Amino acid sequence: SQQGEEDPQALSIQEGENATMNCSYKTSINNLQWYRQNSGRGLVHLILIRSNEREKHSGRLRVTLDTSKKSSSLLITASRAADTASYFCATVPGGGSNYKLTFGKGTLLTVNP
Amino acid sequence: DADVTQTPRNRITKTGKRIMLECSQTKGHDRMYWYRQDPGLGLRLIYYSFDVKDINKGEISDGYSVSRQAQAKFSLSLESAIPNQTALYFCATSDSQGLAKNIQYFGAGTRLSVL
């Protein structure tokens, strides 16, 4: 069963705008990750945030984590056409078995030139 | 060259045929994984292996089997393919130490169609 659920399912914006995607999950986590998938290709890891962190930055990416609400958001600033892709959150459960990623269904982001 | 290589990239087969998807990696990682992705869904874990002698079932292992021939090679077999196994299949690897063991590196995928 899916642990993470992304929202919205699809998002269309203009180049230069910011894009925000949200992820909700159900059980306690060790960490949460975001991955990007270009059409028909493999997933690429973007950023990892640990359960004791609230915010993390990487270039134009900003991730927040609210463990009390069991939610995370991914913000892409100043979007580019090349950012067009599906974005997935993935959670690693708390406890000893912190090996298995559980993926959400993804948000399809389209950035129009 | 890609760190995680999947072959073939595309495959069309018929119901009842046996098919093997192969994955090799040059990252030196101990852990390897097989996922399938269906349209509009996230990835679902089929099998995973922490080392050559450690293989485990994932969320949806029925109808699939795997073989870990070496640290660098992990193959997925469909013993008797059926149409609902039509999907995009991904192999992934991860390190086994520290926080890095949580980050997975994916191959480009194998698109499988079962007619």
Backbone of each chain as ProteinMPNN parsed JSONL, in Angstrom:
{"seq_chain_A": "SQQGEEDPQALSIQEGENATMNCSYKTSINNLQWYRQNSGRGLVHLILIRSNEREKHSGRLRVTLDTSKKSSSLLITASRAADTASYFCATVPGGGSNYKLTFGKGTLLTVNP", "coords_chain_A": {"N_chain_A": [[0.854, -1.181, 0.0], [0.379, 2.304, -0.574], [2.417, 4.628, 1.059], [3.095, 7.339, 0.997], [1.284, 10.128, -0.246], [0.941, 12.193, -2.916], [0.168, 15.59, -3.66], [-0.716, 18.302, -5.714], [-2.116, 15.927, -8.138], [-1.414, 16.64, -10.666], [0.255, 19.436, -12.08], [0.472, 22.51, -13.644], [2.471, 25.062, -14.787], [3.922, 28.315, -15.56], [7.079, 29.03, -17.0], [9.536, 30.239, -14.785], [7.844, 30.674, -12.668], [7.045, 29.573, -9.312], [6.852, 26.225, -8.066], [4.902, 24.149, -6.09], [4.681, 21.157, -4.355], [2.974, 18.682, -2.512], [3.159, 16.202, 0.081], [1.693, 13.607, 1.839], [1.791, 11.322, 4.556], [1.438, 8.206, 6.396], [2.453, 6.695, 8.581], [4.987, 6.613, 11.196], [8.201, 7.961, 10.412], [11.631, 7.481, 9.391], [13.088, 8.964, 7.571], [12.355, 11.175, 4.824], [12.153, 11.32, 1.339], [12.613, 12.947, -1.825], [12.099, 12.287, -5.228], [12.801, 12.597, -8.721], [11.327, 11.949, -11.876], [11.886, 11.792, -15.176], [10.021, 11.57, -18.197], [9.286, 8.226, -18.74], [11.743, 7.384, -17.821], [14.327, 6.401, -15.419], [14.132, 6.919, -11.836], [15.426, 9.745, -10.132], [17.297, 10.687, -7.388], [16.569, 13.489, -5.37], [16.543, 14.932, -2.874], [16.927, 14.478, 0.638], [15.301, 14.41, 3.724], [15.581, 14.312, 7.169], [13.753, 12.869, 9.943], [14.018, 14.504, 12.147], [14.511, 16.971, 11.173], [13.394, 20.116, 9.882], [13.436, 21.719, 7.682], [14.998, 21.859, 4.497], [17.441, 22.704, 2.054], [18.37, 22.657, -1.384], [20.022, 23.913, -3.892], [17.701, 25.156, -6.142], [15.683, 23.932, -4.829], [13.475, 23.459, -2.125], [12.665, 21.809, 0.759], [10.229, 20.977, 3.123], [9.297, 19.594, 6.275], [6.792, 18.367, 8.296], [6.306, 16.661, 10.969], [4.318, 16.385, 12.818], [2.006, 16.762, 11.438], [2.349, 14.864, 9.606], [3.366, 15.392, 7.001], [4.903, 16.726, 4.024], [6.496, 19.167, 1.975], [7.551, 20.091, -1.292], [9.26, 22.6, -2.792], [9.919, 24.169, -5.782], [11.79, 26.668, -6.98], [11.677, 29.449, -9.28], [11.034, 28.081, -11.773], [11.952, 25.967, -14.562], [11.697, 24.95, -18.009], [12.963, 22.521, -18.208], [12.46, 21.366, -15.795], [10.183, 19.967, -16.016], [8.572, 17.052, -15.237], [7.801, 14.014, -13.4], [7.26, 13.986, -9.933], [8.127, 12.346, -7.014], [7.408, 11.493, -3.672], [9.043, 9.656, -1.131], [9.078, 7.459, 1.561], [10.928, 6.362, 4.399], [10.556, 3.982, 6.811], [10.265, 4.496, 10.396], [12.151, 2.98, 13.086], [13.79, -0.268, 13.1], [13.925, -1.378, 10.506], [15.005, 0.199, 8.35], [15.294, 0.303, 5.5], [13.587, 0.149, 3.375], [12.038, 1.827, 0.822], [8.982, 3.516, 0.441], [6.905, 4.527, -2.021], [4.992, 7.355, -3.132], [2.268, 8.198, -5.395], [2.934, 10.215, -7.067], [3.461, 13.534, -8.481], [2.71, 15.128, -11.431], [4.514, 17.475, -12.996], [4.308, 20.157, -15.163], [6.097, 22.472, -16.909], [5.639, 25.282, -18.64], [7.106, 26.868, -21.444]], "CA_chain_A": [[0.0, 0.0, 0.0], [1.147, 3.53, -0.661], [2.596, 5.365, 2.305], [3.001, 8.747, 0.694], [0.318, 10.553, -1.242], [1.286, 13.531, -3.363], [-0.919, 16.486, -4.03], [-1.759, 17.747, -6.569], [-1.68, 14.864, -9.041], [-0.803, 17.293, -11.818], [0.456, 20.861, -11.873], [0.979, 23.152, -14.849], [2.855, 26.437, -14.487], [4.749, 28.977, -16.556], [8.502, 29.136, -16.666], [9.829, 31.347, -13.885], [6.997, 30.582, -11.483], [7.392, 28.565, -8.32], [5.982, 25.042, -8.034], [4.845, 23.511, -4.776], [4.034, 19.854, -4.31], [2.812, 18.222, -1.141], [3.163, 14.759, 0.309], [1.229, 13.199, 3.164], [2.101, 9.929, 4.83], [0.546, 7.682, 7.432], [3.096, 6.157, 9.775], [6.206, 7.332, 11.572], [9.264, 7.807, 9.43], [13.026, 7.796, 9.688], [13.364, 10.088, 6.697], [11.503, 11.319, 3.649], [12.96, 11.708, 0.187], [11.941, 13.316, -3.064], [12.735, 11.822, -6.445], [12.255, 13.108, -9.978], [11.325, 10.992, -12.975], [11.564, 12.281, -16.504], [9.094, 10.654, -18.855], [9.771, 6.919, -19.147], [13.114, 7.125, -17.363], [14.485, 6.023, -14.026], [14.01, 7.978, -10.843], [16.662, 10.375, -9.689], [17.157, 11.233, -6.037], [16.749, 14.937, -5.282], [16.839, 15.469, -1.548], [16.488, 13.67, 1.773], [15.129, 15.157, 4.971], [15.424, 13.388, 8.28], [12.557, 13.139, 10.743], [14.273, 15.555, 13.133], [14.745, 18.209, 10.443], [12.154, 20.786, 9.498], [13.575, 22.337, 6.371], [16.271, 21.599, 3.857], [17.566, 23.368, 0.772], [19.375, 22.189, -2.322], [19.851, 24.718, -5.093], [16.375, 25.768, -6.25], [14.729, 23.084, -4.114], [13.299, 23.624, -0.682], [11.782, 20.788, 1.303], [9.845, 21.116, 4.526], [8.733, 18.399, 6.882], [6.019, 18.574, 9.512], [6.01, 15.306, 11.432], [3.058, 16.381, 13.581], [0.942, 16.646, 10.44], [2.763, 13.803, 8.684], [3.337, 15.958, 5.662], [6.104, 17.361, 3.505], [6.288, 19.894, 0.73], [8.697, 20.363, -2.147], [9.132, 23.854, -3.529], [10.914, 24.432, -6.82], [11.712, 28.099, -7.284], [12.103, 29.902, -10.605], [11.013, 26.842, -12.549], [12.427, 25.955, -15.951], [11.06, 23.898, -18.811], [13.657, 21.259, -17.919], [11.932, 20.796, -14.549], [9.024, 19.145, -16.362], [8.844, 15.677, -14.814], [6.985, 13.566, -12.27], [7.98, 14.079, -8.665], [7.629, 11.361, -6.06], [7.964, 11.418, -2.338], [9.269, 8.292, -0.67], [9.341, 7.459, 2.996], [11.621, 5.248, 5.039], [9.868, 3.875, 8.106], [11.015, 4.539, 11.637], [12.431, 1.644, 13.608], [14.999, -0.931, 12.633], [13.942, -1.819, 9.106], [15.032, 1.448, 7.579], [15.868, 0.056, 4.192], [12.609, 0.052, 2.317], [11.353, 3.032, 0.405], [7.605, 3.396, -0.016], [6.692, 5.672, -2.896], [3.665, 7.834, -3.458], [1.876, 8.058, -6.796], [3.614, 11.232, -7.843], [2.869, 14.743, -9.049], [3.24, 15.438, -12.757], [4.74, 18.908, -13.156], [4.576, 20.639, -16.517], [6.533, 23.858, -16.929], [5.464, 25.78, -20.009], [8.068, 27.93, -21.783]], "C_chain_A": [[0.89, 1.231, 0.0], [1.243, 4.168, 0.713], [2.41, 6.844, 2.046], [1.953, 9.013, -0.374], [0.646, 11.984, -1.631], [0.038, 14.305, -3.773], [-0.299, 17.78, -4.558], [-1.231, 16.587, -7.413], [-0.98, 15.444, -10.259], [-0.783, 18.79, -11.574], [1.07, 21.439, -13.136], [1.24, 24.616, -14.544], [3.668, 27.018, -15.633], [6.189, 29.04, -16.05], [8.736, 30.379, -15.805], [8.983, 31.345, -12.624], [7.543, 29.53, -10.524], [6.39, 27.422, -8.371], [6.057, 24.419, -6.652], [4.062, 22.214, -4.864], [4.018, 19.369, -2.869], [2.762, 16.709, -1.072], [2.646, 14.507, 1.71], [1.518, 11.722, 3.345], [1.39, 9.506, 6.109], [1.251, 7.261, 8.715], [4.407, 6.885, 10.054], [7.333, 7.0, 10.592], [10.628, 8.053, 10.037], [13.463, 8.98, 8.84], [12.397, 10.076, 5.528], [12.367, 11.839, 2.522], [12.054, 12.141, -0.956], [12.79, 12.846, -4.238], [12.05, 12.47, -7.645], [12.349, 12.015, -11.024], [10.945, 11.717, -14.254], [10.819, 11.175, -17.247], [9.762, 9.347, -19.287], [11.168, 6.566, -18.686], [13.138, 6.724, -15.899], [14.367, 7.215, -13.095], [15.384, 8.475, -10.428], [16.427, 11.007, -8.329], [17.444, 12.732, -6.04], [17.245, 15.376, -3.912], [16.261, 14.543, -0.487], [16.378, 14.561, 2.984], [14.857, 14.168, 6.084], [14.228, 13.792, 9.132], [12.768, 14.235, 11.773], [14.635, 16.894, 12.475], [13.418, 18.813, 10.006], [12.23, 21.381, 8.099], [14.954, 22.013, 5.814], [16.27, 22.223, 2.472], [18.619, 22.657, -0.075], [19.158, 22.932, -3.623], [18.499, 25.407, -5.113], [15.296, 24.957, -5.529], [14.693, 23.426, -2.634], [12.28, 22.591, -0.22], [11.486, 21.113, 2.757], [9.213, 19.817, 5.004], [8.037, 18.778, 8.162], [5.579, 17.2, 10.011], [4.715, 15.255, 12.24], [1.861, 16.236, 12.651], [1.207, 15.512, 9.453], [2.677, 14.307, 7.24], [4.66, 16.615, 5.323], [5.727, 18.152, 2.265], [7.617, 20.078, 0.023], [8.401, 21.628, -2.931], [10.266, 23.944, -4.534], [10.76, 25.898, -7.199], [12.207, 28.372, -8.701], [12.166, 28.739, -11.582], [11.452, 27.054, -13.99], [11.713, 24.852, -16.702], [11.678, 22.53, -18.511], [13.205, 20.616, -16.605], [10.696, 19.938, -14.803], [9.345, 17.673, -16.114], [7.763, 15.266, -13.812], [7.853, 13.581, -11.027], [7.31, 13.164, -7.652], [8.242, 11.596, -4.692], [8.088, 9.944, -1.967], [9.645, 8.334, 0.794], [10.091, 6.205, 3.409], [11.057, 5.136, 6.446], [10.802, 4.034, 9.285], [11.241, 3.131, 12.158], [13.61, 1.019, 12.915], [15.056, -1.218, 11.158], [14.011, -0.634, 8.156], [15.742, 1.267, 6.253], [14.877, 0.292, 3.081], [11.949, 1.393, 2.063], [9.935, 2.7, 0.006], [7.268, 4.674, -0.76], [5.227, 6.061, -2.96], [3.416, 7.698, -4.954], [2.428, 9.172, -7.671], [2.768, 12.423, -8.242], [3.529, 14.986, -10.394], [3.31, 16.953, -12.905], [5.054, 19.219, -14.608], [4.928, 22.115, -16.424], [6.516, 24.331, -18.373], [6.418, 26.941, -20.301], [7.382, 29.261, -22.054]], "O_chain_A": [[2.011, 1.204, 0.509], [0.255, 4.237, 1.443], [1.677, 7.527, 2.76], [1.765, 8.214, -1.291], [0.635, 12.883, -0.79], [-0.982, 13.742, -4.17], [0.587, 18.323, -3.897], [-0.033, 16.301, -7.4], [-0.072, 14.83, -10.819], [-1.685, 19.344, -10.944], [2.067, 20.925, -13.642], [0.344, 25.332, -14.096], [4.054, 26.306, -16.56], [6.457, 29.096, -14.85], [8.186, 31.445, -16.082], [9.362, 31.947, -11.619], [8.388, 28.711, -10.885], [5.218, 27.629, -8.683], [7.141, 24.193, -6.114], [2.942, 22.171, -5.373], [4.95, 19.625, -2.107], [2.38, 16.03, -2.026], [3.111, 15.128, 2.666], [1.49, 10.957, 2.381], [0.814, 10.333, 6.816], [0.717, 7.443, 9.809], [4.872, 7.68, 9.237], [7.396, 5.907, 10.03], [10.767, 8.736, 11.052], [14.13, 9.891, 9.331], [11.711, 9.085, 5.28], [13.218, 12.703, 2.732], [10.889, 11.751, -1.036], [14.013, 12.983, -4.246], [10.878, 12.84, -7.587], [13.315, 11.252, -11.063], [9.821, 12.196, -14.398], [10.98, 9.991, -16.948], [10.688, 9.355, -20.098], [11.724, 5.555, -19.114], [12.107, 6.708, -15.226], [14.487, 8.367, -13.513], [16.359, 7.724, -10.382], [15.477, 11.767, -8.14], [18.424, 13.189, -6.629], [18.237, 16.096, -3.798], [15.229, 13.906, -0.698], [17.262, 15.377, 3.244], [14.003, 13.291, 5.955], [13.75, 14.924, 9.049], [11.799, 14.84, 12.232], [15.023, 17.839, 13.162], [12.441, 18.098, 9.788], [11.215, 21.527, 7.417], [15.936, 21.906, 6.549], [15.241, 22.269, 1.797], [19.609, 22.132, 0.434], [18.229, 22.629, -4.372], [18.179, 26.166, -4.199], [14.113, 25.283, -5.623], [15.719, 23.648, -1.991], [11.17, 22.515, -0.748], [12.379, 21.478, 3.522], [8.665, 19.047, 4.216], [8.622, 19.436, 9.022], [4.592, 16.645, 9.527], [4.085, 14.202, 12.337], [0.835, 15.665, 13.021], [0.389, 15.237, 8.574], [2.007, 13.719, 6.391], [5.43, 17.007, 6.2], [4.749, 17.835, 1.589], [8.666, 20.204, 0.654], [7.404, 21.707, -3.649], [11.436, 23.81, -4.176], [9.708, 26.311, -7.685], [13.033, 27.64, -9.246], [13.219, 28.446, -12.149], [11.344, 28.144, -14.551], [11.183, 23.922, -16.094], [10.993, 21.508, -18.555], [13.527, 19.459, -16.334], [10.219, 19.255, -13.897], [10.272, 17.12, -16.706], [6.918, 16.075, -13.429], [9.033, 13.231, -11.07], [6.095, 13.201, -7.46], [9.438, 11.864, -4.566], [7.323, 9.103, -2.439], [10.452, 9.166, 1.21], [9.907, 5.131, 2.836], [11.082, 6.111, 7.198], [11.994, 3.741, 9.188], [10.585, 2.19, 11.711], [14.355, 1.703, 12.214], [16.149, -1.298, 10.597], [13.173, -0.488, 7.266], [16.679, 1.998, 5.931], [15.271, 0.603, 1.957], [11.379, 2.009, 2.963], [9.699, 1.714, -0.691], [7.336, 5.769, -0.2], [4.338, 5.217, -2.858], [4.243, 7.156, -5.687], [2.388, 9.073, -8.897], [1.543, 12.345, -8.331], [4.754, 15.044, -10.492], [2.281, 17.629, -12.935], [5.949, 18.622, -15.207], [4.142, 22.915, -15.916], [7.274, 23.848, -19.213], [6.527, 27.878, -19.51], [8.05, 30.251, -22.351]]}, "seq_chain_B": "DADVTQTPRNRITKTGKRIMLECSQTKGHDRMYWYRQDPGLGLRLIYYSFDVKDINKGEISDGYSVSRQAQAKFSLSLESAIPNQTALYFCATSDSQGLAKNIQYFGAGTRLSVL", "coords_chain_B": {"N_chain_B": [[29.304, 5.656, -19.062], [26.304, 4.163, -17.759], [25.616, 3.88, -14.27], [23.857, 2.011, -13.245], [22.615, -0.503, -15.042], [20.127, -1.674, -17.146], [18.855, -4.433, -18.931], [16.707, -6.104, -21.265], [15.9, -2.871, -22.774], [13.41, -2.564, -23.813], [10.733, -4.854, -24.226], [8.713, -7.191, -25.797], [6.475, -9.74, -25.247], [4.818, -12.954, -25.193], [1.855, -14.253, -23.625], [2.441, -16.661, -21.12], [5.079, -17.164, -21.707], [8.493, -17.477, -20.602], [10.495, -15.014, -19.151], [13.392, -13.014, -18.703], [14.688, -10.306, -16.955], [17.461, -8.211, -16.777], [19.908, -6.799, -14.588], [22.664, -4.814, -13.945], [25.317, -3.373, -12.03], [27.684, -0.783, -11.396], [28.312, 0.557, -9.173], [29.213, -0.54, -6.868], [27.572, -1.207, -4.791], [25.961, -2.991, -2.133], [23.267, -3.534, -1.889], [20.349, -4.32, -3.714], [17.445, -3.826, -5.765], [14.201, -4.598, -7.104], [11.591, -3.05, -8.832], [8.216, -2.427, -9.902], [6.392, -0.278, -12.087], [3.295, 1.075, -12.672], [1.015, 2.808, -14.852], [0.148, 5.964, -13.538], [0.572, 5.157, -10.987], [2.649, 4.78, -8.107], [5.948, 3.436, -7.45], [6.234, -0.029, -6.897], [7.534, -2.454, -4.75], [9.164, -5.403, -5.697], [11.12, -7.488, -5.25], [13.968, -7.62, -3.074], [17.467, -7.422, -2.311], [20.02, -7.795, -0.011], [22.572, -8.76, 0.023], [24.564, -11.171, -1.784], [23.668, -13.582, -0.73], [21.312, -13.015, 0.48], [18.083, -12.632, -0.016], [14.932, -11.192, -0.461], [11.345, -11.122, -0.337], [9.249, -8.626, -1.705], [6.609, -6.26, -1.779], [4.937, -7.204, -3.845], [5.49, -9.953, -4.881], [4.461, -12.257, -6.039], [4.383, -14.434, -8.822], [6.809, -13.698, -9.773], [10.387, -14.202, -9.775], [13.75, -14.06, -8.519], [17.304, -13.719, -9.026], [20.442, -13.454, -7.604], [23.281, -13.121, -8.929], [25.803, -12.21, -8.532], [27.593, -9.69, -6.696], [27.223, -7.494, -8.277], [25.132, -8.078, -9.975], [21.722, -8.635, -10.622], [18.928, -10.347, -11.324], [15.633, -10.475, -12.682], [12.928, -12.652, -13.021], [10.135, -13.672, -14.931], [8.223, -16.316, -14.685], [6.063, -17.396, -16.078], [4.701, -15.434, -18.09], [2.059, -13.032, -17.799], [-0.661, -10.958, -19.009], [-1.244, -8.863, -17.119], [1.16, -8.294, -16.059], [2.343, -6.506, -17.611], [4.212, -3.65, -17.645], [6.373, -1.019, -16.42], [9.594, -1.722, -15.494], [11.922, -1.385, -12.893], [15.252, -1.444, -11.781], [17.168, -0.949, -8.877], [19.77, 0.38, -6.744], [21.467, 0.506, -3.573], [23.63, 1.841, -1.08], [25.081, 0.284, 1.854], [25.631, 1.381, 4.259], [25.213, 3.703, 6.904], [23.425, 6.83, 6.471], [23.326, 6.804, 3.757], [22.369, 4.392, 2.898], [19.726, 4.636, 2.579], [19.225, 5.988, 0.25], [18.401, 5.526, -3.069], [19.524, 4.38, -6.252], [18.638, 4.43, -9.559], [18.101, 2.33, -12.44], [17.524, 2.818, -15.996], [15.214, 1.572, -16.701], [13.001, -1.081, -17.833], [10.757, -1.567, -20.311], [8.068, -3.583, -20.421], [5.896, -5.546, -22.298], [3.215, -7.708, -22.239], [1.567, -9.834, -24.262]], "CA_chain_B": [[28.411, 4.515, -18.914], [25.385, 4.255, -16.652], [26.02, 3.129, -13.083], [22.912, 0.909, -13.112], [22.237, -0.818, -16.413], [19.084, -2.68, -17.296], [18.641, -4.976, -20.261], [16.618, -5.145, -22.365], [15.17, -1.638, -22.462], [12.034, -2.818, -24.215], [10.522, -6.267, -24.547], [7.341, -7.633, -26.025], [6.433, -11.189, -25.162], [3.469, -13.51, -25.217], [1.382, -14.911, -22.405], [2.965, -17.993, -20.88], [6.519, -17.229, -21.958], [9.406, -17.116, -19.527], [11.314, -13.869, -19.538], [14.327, -12.548, -17.68], [15.183, -8.935, -17.035], [18.755, -8.212, -16.112], [20.385, -5.555, -14.01], [24.041, -4.832, -13.465], [25.69, -2.07, -11.475], [29.116, -0.525, -11.181], [28.409, 1.459, -8.022], [29.796, -1.247, -5.735], [26.591, -1.293, -3.713], [25.538, -4.336, -1.744], [21.81, -3.696, -1.908], [19.71, -4.151, -5.005], [15.985, -3.856, -5.663], [13.381, -4.594, -8.315], [10.288, -2.418, -8.695], [7.428, -2.207, -11.11], [5.618, 0.958, -12.091], [2.138, 1.059, -13.553], [0.58, 4.191, -15.116], [-0.594, 6.635, -12.485], [0.891, 4.605, -9.672], [4.052, 4.871, -7.709], [6.702, 2.204, -7.619], [5.96, -1.091, -5.931], [8.716, -3.291, -4.584], [8.934, -6.806, -6.029], [12.123, -8.219, -4.475], [15.175, -6.885, -2.748], [18.589, -8.27, -1.909], [21.02, -7.04, 0.734], [23.824, -9.245, -0.508], [24.382, -12.315, -2.671], [22.962, -14.677, -0.061], [20.162, -12.473, 1.206], [17.055, -12.199, -0.959], [13.675, -11.045, 0.262], [10.171, -10.731, -1.098], [8.698, -7.308, -1.465], [5.158, -6.082, -1.683], [4.182, -7.88, -4.9], [6.428, -10.924, -5.435], [3.797, -13.386, -6.706], [4.561, -14.458, -10.267], [8.176, -13.274, -10.066], [11.499, -14.764, -9.026], [14.98, -13.31, -8.75], [18.577, -14.383, -8.822], [21.552, -12.526, -7.383], [24.398, -13.937, -9.431], [27.04, -11.619, -8.028], [27.266, -8.422, -6.052], [26.868, -6.494, -9.273], [24.095, -8.537, -10.901], [20.462, -9.025, -9.982], [18.004, -10.53, -12.431], [14.22, -10.706, -12.359], [12.309, -13.555, -13.978], [8.712, -13.948, -14.944], [8.245, -17.719, -15.095], [5.014, -17.584, -17.069], [4.199, -14.06, -18.152], [0.631, -12.786, -18.006], [-0.847, -9.568, -19.445], [-1.218, -7.829, -16.074], [2.552, -7.989, -15.725], [2.766, -5.406, -18.477], [4.571, -2.533, -16.771], [7.747, -0.519, -16.5], [10.339, -2.36, -14.403], [13.134, -0.677, -12.528], [16.231, -1.956, -10.846], [17.797, 0.122, -8.101], [20.8, -0.062, -5.807], [21.799, 1.453, -2.509], [24.745, 1.495, -0.216], [24.603, -0.461, 3.02], [26.116, 2.013, 5.468], [24.796, 5.051, 7.259], [22.245, 7.414, 5.846], [23.364, 6.524, 2.32], [21.643, 3.171, 2.565], [18.345, 4.981, 2.281], [19.124, 6.631, -1.051], [18.474, 4.511, -4.109], [19.95, 4.796, -7.586], [17.805, 3.645, -10.454], [18.38, 2.143, -13.848], [16.639, 3.542, -16.91], [13.949, 0.869, -16.801], [12.654, -1.997, -18.917], [9.323, -1.524, -20.618], [7.647, -4.931, -20.782], [4.508, -5.745, -22.729], [2.836, -9.12, -22.347], [0.382, -9.876, -25.131]], "C_chain_B": [[27.541, 4.678, -17.668], [25.871, 3.407, -15.494], [25.145, 1.902, -12.877], [22.325, 0.655, -14.497], [21.211, -1.929, -16.455], [18.996, -3.136, -18.747], [17.545, -6.025, -20.231], [15.914, -3.866, -21.936], [13.687, -1.781, -22.799], [11.901, -4.29, -24.567], [9.035, -6.507, -24.725], [7.36, -9.147, -26.008], [4.987, -11.664, -25.141], [3.128, -14.176, -23.886], [1.94, -16.322, -22.315], [4.454, -18.139, -21.094], [7.295, -16.888, -20.69], [10.286, -15.981, -20.019], [12.193, -13.453, -18.374], [14.738, -11.116, -17.978], [16.466, -8.872, -16.217], [19.152, -6.813, -15.646], [21.824, -5.75, -13.562], [24.416, -3.441, -13.001], [27.192, -1.99, -11.253], [29.332, 0.38, -9.983], [29.051, 0.771, -6.811], [28.859, -1.379, -4.557], [26.239, -2.743, -3.407], [24.057, -4.575, -2.0], [21.249, -3.423, -3.29], [18.227, -4.456, -4.878], [15.372, -3.983, -7.053], [12.007, -4.015, -7.978], [9.524, -2.553, -10.012], [6.616, -0.925, -10.943], [4.508, 0.815, -13.116], [1.643, 2.489, -13.727], [-0.238, 4.761, -13.966], [-0.334, 6.119, -11.092], [2.353, 4.872, -9.344], [4.75, 3.556, -7.972], [6.323, 1.211, -6.517], [7.117, -2.084, -5.939], [8.371, -4.756, -4.838], [9.83, -7.71, -5.187], [13.251, -7.268, -4.13], [16.222, -7.837, -2.192], [19.628, -7.412, -1.203], [22.439, -7.517, 0.436], [23.533, -10.522, -1.273], [23.556, -13.42, -2.023], [21.7, -14.236, 0.67], [19.167, -11.88, 0.223], [15.713, -12.235, -0.243], [12.542, -10.65, -0.666], [9.755, -9.321, -0.716], [7.189, -7.353, -1.402], [4.369, -6.948, -2.651], [5.038, -8.936, -5.589], [5.755, -12.069, -6.194], [3.961, -13.296, -8.219], [5.957, -14.066, -10.721], [9.178, -14.102, -9.259], [12.746, -13.971, -9.367], [16.185, -14.207, -8.524], [19.643, -13.316, -8.638], [22.836, -13.304, -7.705], [25.747, -13.478, -8.883], [26.647, -10.319, -7.356], [26.71, -7.427, -7.066], [25.671, -6.881, -10.133], [22.884, -9.088, -10.168], [19.429, -9.14, -11.095], [16.61, -10.881, -11.915], [13.627, -11.596, -13.431], [10.806, -13.602, -13.793], [8.592, -15.361, -15.51], [7.235, -18.005, -16.193], [4.263, -16.252, -17.163], [2.696, -14.012, -18.422], [0.438, -11.307, -18.321], [-0.798, -8.534, -18.32], [0.178, -7.62, -15.494], [3.161, -6.98, -16.698], [2.995, -4.172, -17.615], [5.968, -2.054, -17.119], [8.479, -1.06, -15.268], [11.646, -1.623, -14.161], [13.969, -1.494, -11.559], [16.84, -0.766, -10.118], [18.841, -0.478, -7.173], [20.919, 0.952, -4.678], [22.996, 0.93, -1.727], [24.197, 0.793, 1.018], [25.005, 0.196, 4.332], [25.508, 3.397, 5.656], [23.555, 5.516, 6.531], [22.179, 7.081, 4.355], [22.581, 5.281, 1.956], [20.185, 3.454, 2.256], [18.159, 5.567, 0.888], [19.324, 5.588, -2.133], [18.782, 5.144, -5.457], [19.313, 3.847, -8.595], [18.415, 3.477, -11.837], [17.346, 2.873, -14.684], [15.324, 2.826, -17.148], [13.864, -0.078, -17.98], [11.148, -1.932, -19.105], [8.918, -2.888, -21.156], [6.174, -4.948, -21.166], [4.268, -7.228, -22.888], [1.513, -9.191, -23.105], [-0.441, -11.137, -24.898]], "O_chain_B": [[27.967, 5.244, -16.662], [26.465, 2.347, -15.695], [25.617, 0.872, -12.395], [21.623, 1.502, -15.049], [21.405, -2.995, -15.871], [19.057, -2.326, -19.672], [17.453, -6.776, -19.26], [15.382, -3.8, -20.828], [12.827, -1.189, -22.146], [12.814, -4.899, -25.125], [8.214, -6.083, -23.913], [8.179, -9.768, -26.686], [4.056, -10.861, -25.077], [4.007, -14.599, -23.135], [1.92, -17.079, -23.285], [5.037, -19.148, -20.696], [6.836, -16.132, -19.834], [10.76, -15.988, -21.156], [11.793, -13.53, -17.212], [15.087, -10.77, -19.106], [16.545, -9.41, -15.113], [18.775, -5.801, -16.236], [22.155, -6.725, -12.888], [23.902, -2.446, -13.512], [27.862, -2.982, -10.965], [30.426, 0.914, -9.798], [29.394, 1.436, -5.834], [29.302, -1.636, -3.438], [26.22, -3.601, -4.29], [23.646, -5.697, -2.295], [21.608, -2.448, -3.951], [17.802, -5.227, -4.017], [15.947, -3.536, -8.046], [11.355, -4.408, -7.01], [10.105, -2.763, -11.077], [6.216, -0.544, -9.843], [4.749, 0.479, -14.275], [1.833, 3.311, -12.83], [-1.182, 4.137, -13.482], [-0.94, 6.581, -10.125], [3.167, 5.154, -10.223], [4.208, 2.672, -8.636], [6.122, 1.584, -5.361], [7.605, -2.492, -6.993], [7.415, -5.286, -4.273], [9.34, -8.598, -4.49], [13.464, -6.254, -4.795], [15.906, -8.908, -1.674], [20.069, -6.401, -1.751], [23.396, -6.756, 0.583], [22.374, -10.917, -1.398], [22.817, -14.121, -2.714], [21.095, -15.022, 1.401], [19.364, -10.785, -0.303], [15.4, -13.179, 0.483], [12.743, -9.94, -1.651], [9.892, -8.892, 0.429], [6.587, -8.356, -1.02], [3.262, -7.384, -2.334], [5.289, -8.82, -6.789], [6.432, -12.787, -6.93], [3.721, -12.253, -8.826], [6.258, -14.097, -11.914], [8.851, -14.631, -8.197], [12.792, -13.287, -10.389], [16.099, -15.281, -7.928], [19.734, -12.379, -9.432], [23.382, -14.028, -6.873], [26.697, -14.255, -8.788], [25.494, -9.895, -7.438], [25.835, -6.621, -6.747], [25.232, -6.075, -10.953], [22.996, -9.884, -9.236], [19.093, -8.146, -11.738], [16.447, -11.497, -10.862], [13.799, -11.333, -14.621], [10.283, -13.576, -12.679], [8.836, -15.573, -16.697], [7.513, -18.76, -17.124], [3.322, -15.992, -16.413], [2.145, -14.828, -19.161], [1.274, -10.483, -17.949], [-0.343, -7.415, -18.555], [0.352, -6.855, -14.545], [4.343, -6.649, -16.612], [2.082, -3.704, -16.936], [6.644, -2.605, -17.988], [8.029, -0.872, -14.137], [12.374, -1.283, -15.094], [13.453, -2.14, -10.647], [17.003, 0.305, -10.701], [18.81, -1.667, -6.856], [20.519, 2.108, -4.817], [23.308, -0.261, -1.731], [22.982, 0.717, 1.204], [24.755, -0.358, 5.403], [25.318, 4.152, 4.702], [22.751, 4.72, 6.045], [21.1, 7.078, 3.762], [22.169, 5.131, 0.806], [19.484, 2.593, 1.724], [17.031, 5.634, 0.398], [20.308, 4.848, -2.114], [18.37, 6.264, -5.76], [19.438, 2.627, -8.493], [19.134, 4.342, -12.337], [16.41, 3.472, -14.153], [14.407, 3.401, -17.734], [14.551, 0.09, -18.987], [10.374, -2.203, -18.188], [9.372, -3.3, -22.224], [5.322, -4.427, -20.446], [5.013, -7.923, -23.579], [0.487, -8.681, -22.654], [-1.47, -11.331, -25.546]]}, "name": "protein", "num_of_chains": 2, "seq": "SQQGEEDPQALSIQEGENATMNCSYKTSINNLQWYRQNSGRGLVHLILIRSNEREKHSGRLRVTLDTSKKSSSLLITASRAADTASYFCATVPGGGSNYKLTFGKGTLLTVNPDADVTQTPRNRITKTGKRIMLECSQTKGHDRMYWYRQDPGLGLRLIYYSFDVKDINKGEISDGYSVSRQAQAKFSLSLESAIPNQTALYFCATSDSQGLAKNIQYFGAGTRLSVL"}
